[in-house]
């Protein structure tokens, strides 16, 4: 990974987007195992339907992890200073999620030169699922 330099980054720069395949049951089961989030609403159709959902759906933290990949494919995780997210919609089975980021500010933070990045994930229908923000220190 080529190091991103603070002086080379401009407000408005887009981070490389992450396009994911449609969410399927295997992805949800694998994430449940990896994360320890075994809430049955994400892996058991009967439980999801009893809760009023049409079927199982993605864990919110899975969506946040995808946004994290946008950041860490652009800059090393060691340069991440803050990462926040707001969940705005449910990611259903079959949703093909696209995660994107854009530099919105350059600033000094705690003695480091940083950029503030707005993040978003949306499905193939343009429905926003998660919005977030990250602060990344750059040399």
C-alpha angles and dihedrals in degrees: 000000000000111000113250110228123216093227092053095054120088131193106263095035112141121224115225107276123237115224114195130197118250114293112257137180093259091058091051092048093047092049091048089055095044096045101035089236099135096162101153093221086076098048109022116070093199092055091047092050092048086055090055098258123128091232142326118313139196123284111251091233090056088060091047090050089055090054088049089057090058089057098042094047086057101041133007117273089239088069094055110109102171137007123183132171140186118205110225105167144012118262105222130197109282095029110136103208125210116196120198141173138196132192107242103169143016114209148150112254124180090339095311131107106242143171126219113221127197113214133197140175124199136170128239090275093057094253111149113233104173135008122191150154136229134192114212126186114221130193 
